[in-house]
Amino acid sequence: MPPSAEGPPRGQQSAPRPRPRPRPRPLACYRLPVPRQYLRTLSDQILQAQKPLKVLRAINWEPAVLERFFKHGARELPRPEYPPLDFEPERKAREFARLRRTIRGRNPVEELLRRKCDEFAALARLLGARGTRRFYEISRRLYGDPRDRFPDHDADNLAIARLWAARPRARDEEPTLSAEEAAVQVADLCNPLLGGHVKVAVKARLTANAAAGATRIALRKGARFSERQVRALAHHEGLWHVLTSMNGLRQPILPVLGVGLPRATESQEGGGIVAEYLTGNITDERYIELGERTIAIDMAARGADFLEVYRYLLARFPPQKAAQMSERVFRGGVLEGGAPFTKDAAYQRGYCRTFNFLRAAIEQRDLDLVRAFLAGKMGVDDAELVRDLIDEGICVGPTFLPEWFIDIDRLNATCTHSVTMNRFSLPSVSRYYAARRKAGRDRGRRPAAPAGRVRDLADSEERPASSPRDAGDEGDVE
């Protein structure tokens, strides 16, 4: 690939290359004209109706819950109490059902709005089912299951989680910064790229170390961070979650993009990890934690209670960290097992699908598709539609851009590295070096081979023709 997706540097000559075929002009989204004010009104009504649906605020535990857990020797199940909801769940679900019935058109945009009404109705029922097994069933429909397979590849989400969990531990992650110090640094990193609109606060009632709203980031009081973790938080929470919220809420006709199109959570959480990776602010410690979260959800879904999950994580993390990770699994669900909160199982699918989406778009020199993906909160499968809506003037491109997209030359180089290494099968390369090591040991125990002898297979990375397992590039690890 050239150093820039838009062509060679000015003033330099380059060999001619085939021009990519022009993208066919998209079909209009509507067979009949639909007033734009009608779409804006629907979007505003959805935004207004969803305001009370604060999922994490409704299911996070008070700090005293884990304090009591440790006070009793970490031998008894925690007993969280959830705050009362300021809405009646079934009434709120019926409100979204009524709103859905007012969406009359048969076109992609109105179909998305109908699906969003369905998703918000399910969220209302999810919160109404806190502490029951129904909570888990709704959670699976909204966020997926640890064992879900990928829709675009024959890959196993749980297998990727286990791969991440088995990576080597990070060695230089010293948490030297308090939450208050980290908050100042996160704001300093985010605000130059977000117009100074981001507020960063420190709060006690958080399960995660950080969380983001539309324009605010909260860090957990008492948490400590390394310098790299602070930069990762800035790019994940601020320059991804907040950035896509702000771009979406600035849409003139569909500001519902600020809270997300249907099933946006997968790409939102996975995209945040991709942002950490593309800016060089991730270590294997992060992958390990994300993998173990998904494994813990799978354990709970199959009957493990809070204590069993906690003891499993305790072998890998300090007690406080293991308890907080267990809380993420069981908040809102059933602590006796069988009904966890599955949102954290979306990270593996989201990471892999978002990164594959980005490298496919960049390989096709289709930066407009990536820009459309940044115009709000959406799944990768909806970016093509949003790009078409930008072409039609229904949506607008992003106001704010993440650092990894601004530095397009580095992004192109990352894609070049990825597509280059895809040509090689890592199991084949590993067997090649294993064969060389074995041949070296054997040569130490026998006379040298005569000159002119045919090369040993160990001196070549070529794959033997009789090895069908290596056919193609399926299953490569980069």
Secondary structure as the mmCIF struct_conf table of DSSP 4:
data_model
#
loop_
_struct_conf.conf_type_id
_struct_conf.id
_struct_conf.beg_label_comp_id
_struct_conf.beg_label_asym_id
_struct_conf.beg_label_seq_id
_struct_conf.end_label_comp_id
_struct_conf.end_label_asym_id
_struct_conf.end_label_seq_id
BEND BEND1 PRO A 3 SER A 4
TURN_TY1_P TURN_TY1_P1 ALA A 5 GLU A 6
BEND BEND2 PRO A 8 PRO A 8
HELX_LH_PP_P HELX_LH_PP_P1 PRO A 9 PRO A 9
TURN_TY1_P TURN_TY1_P2 ARG A 10 GLY A 11
HELX_LH_PP_P HELX_LH_PP_P2 PRO A 18 ALA A 28
BEND BEND3 CYS A 29 CYS A 29
BEND BEND4 ARG A 31 LEU A 32
HELX_RH_AL_P HELX_RH_AL_P1 ARG A 36 GLN A 50
TURN_TY1_P TURN_TY1_P3 LYS A 51 PRO A 52
HELX_RH_AL_P HELX_RH_AL_P2 VAL A 55 ILE A 59
HELX_LH_PP_P HELX_LH_PP_P3 ASN A 60 GLU A 62
HELX_RH_AL_P HELX_RH_AL_P3 PRO A 63 LYS A 71
TURN_TY1_P TURN_TY1_P4 HIS A 72 ALA A 74
BEND BEND5 GLU A 76 GLU A 76
HELX_LH_PP_P HELX_LH_PP_P4 TYR A 82 LEU A 85
BEND BEND6 ASP A 86 PHE A 87
HELX_RH_AL_P HELX_RH_AL_P4 PRO A 89 ARG A 101
TURN_TY1_P TURN_TY1_P5 THR A 102 THR A 102
BEND BEND7 ASN A 107 ASN A 107
HELX_RH_AL_P HELX_RH_AL_P5 PRO A 108 GLY A 128
TURN_TY1_P TURN_TY1_P6 ALA A 129 GLY A 131
BEND BEND8 THR A 132 THR A 132
HELX_RH_AL_P HELX_RH_AL_P6 ARG A 133 TYR A 143
TURN_TY1_P TURN_TY1_P7 PRO A 146 ARG A 147
HELX_LH_PP_P HELX_LH_PP_P5 ASP A 148 ASP A 148
STRN STRN1 ARG A 149 ARG A 149
HELX_LH_PP_P HELX_LH_PP_P6 PHE A 150 PHE A 150
TURN_TY1_P TURN_TY1_P8 PRO A 151 ASP A 152
BEND BEND9 HIS A 153 ASP A 154
STRN STRN2 ASP A 156 ASP A 156
HELX_RH_AL_P HELX_RH_AL_P7 ASN A 157 ALA A 165
TURN_TY1_P TURN_TY1_P9 ALA A 166 ALA A 166
BEND BEND10 ARG A 167 ARG A 167
HELX_LH_PP_P HELX_LH_PP_P7 PRO A 168 ALA A 170
BEND BEND11 ARG A 171 ARG A 171
STRN STRN3 LEU A 177 SER A 178
HELX_RH_AL_P HELX_RH_AL_P8 ALA A 179 CYS A 190
TURN_TY1_P TURN_TY1_P10 ASN A 191 GLY A 196
STRN STRN4 LYS A 199 LYS A 203
BEND BEND12 ALA A 204 ARG A 205
BEND BEND13 THR A 207 ASN A 209
STRN STRN5 ALA A 210 ALA A 212
BEND BEND14 ALA A 214 THR A 215
STRN STRN6 ARG A 216 ARG A 220
TURN_TY1_P TURN_TY1_P11 LYS A 221 GLY A 222
STRN STRN7 ARG A 224 PHE A 225
HELX_RH_AL_P HELX_RH_AL_P9 GLU A 227 LEU A 233
HELX_RH_PI_P HELX_RH_PI_P1 ALA A 234 VAL A 242
HELX_RH_AL_P HELX_RH_AL_P10 LEU A 243 LEU A 249
TURN_TY1_P TURN_TY1_P12 ARG A 250 ARG A 250
BEND BEND15 PRO A 252 ILE A 253
HELX_RH_3T_P HELX_RH_3T_P1 PRO A 255 GLY A 258
TURN_TY1_P TURN_TY1_P13 VAL A 259 VAL A 259
BEND BEND16 LEU A 261 LEU A 261
TURN_TY1_P TURN_TY1_P14 PRO A 262 ARG A 263
HELX_RH_AL_P HELX_RH_AL_P11 THR A 265 LEU A 278
TURN_TY1_P TURN_TY1_P15 THR A 279 GLY A 280
HELX_RH_AL_P HELX_RH_AL_P12 ASP A 284 ALA A 301
TURN_TY1_P TURN_TY1_P16 ARG A 302 GLY A 303
HELX_RH_AL_P HELX_RH_AL_P13 PHE A 306 LEU A 314
TURN_TY1_P TURN_TY1_P17 ALA A 315 ARG A 316
BEND BEND17 PHE A 317 PHE A 317
HELX_RH_AL_P HELX_RH_AL_P14 PRO A 319 PHE A 330
TURN_TY1_P TURN_TY1_P18 ARG A 331 GLY A 332
BEND BEND18 GLY A 333 GLY A 333
STRN STRN8 VAL A 334 VAL A 334
TURN_TY1_P TURN_TY1_P19 LEU A 335 GLY A 338
STRN STRN9 ALA A 339 ALA A 339
HELX_RH_3T_P HELX_RH_3T_P2 LYS A 343 ALA A 345
HELX_RH_AL_P HELX_RH_AL_P15 ALA A 346 GLU A 363
TURN_TY1_P TURN_TY1_P20 GLN A 364 ARG A 365
HELX_RH_AL_P HELX_RH_AL_P16 LEU A 367 PHE A 373
TURN_TY1_P TURN_TY1_P21 LEU A 374 ALA A 375
BEND BEND19 GLY A 376 LYS A 377
HELX_RH_3T_P HELX_RH_3T_P3 VAL A 380 ASP A 382
HELX_RH_AL_P HELX_RH_AL_P17 ALA A 383 GLU A 392
TURN_TY1_P TURN_TY1_P22 GLY A 393 GLY A 393
BEND BEND20 ILE A 394 CYS A 395
BEND BEND21 THR A 399 PHE A 400
HELX_RH_AL_P HELX_RH_AL_P18 GLU A 403 ILE A 406
BEND BEND22 ASP A 407 ASP A 407
HELX_RH_AL_P HELX_RH_AL_P19 ILE A 408 MET A 421
TURN_TY1_P TURN_TY1_P23 ASN A 422 ARG A 423
BEND BEND23 PHE A 424 PHE A 424
HELX_RH_AL_P HELX_RH_AL_P20 LEU A 426 ARG A 443
TURN_TY1_P TURN_TY1_P24 GLY A 444 ARG A 445
BEND BEND24 ARG A 446 ARG A 446
HELX_LH_PP_P HELX_LH_PP_P8 PRO A 447 PRO A 450
TURN_TY1_P TURN_TY1_P25 ALA A 451 GLY A 452
HELX_LH_PP_P HELX_LH_PP_P9 ARG A 453 ASP A 456
HELX_RH_3T_P HELX_RH_3T_P4 LEU A 457 ASP A 459
HELX_LH_PP_P HELX_LH_PP_P10 GLU A 462 PRO A 464
TURN_TY1_P TURN_TY1_P26 ALA A 465 SER A 466
HELX_RH_3T_P HELX_RH_3T_P5 PRO A 468 ASP A 470
BEND BEND25 ALA A 471 ASP A 473
TURN_TY1_P TURN_TY1_P27 GLU A 474 GLY A 475
#
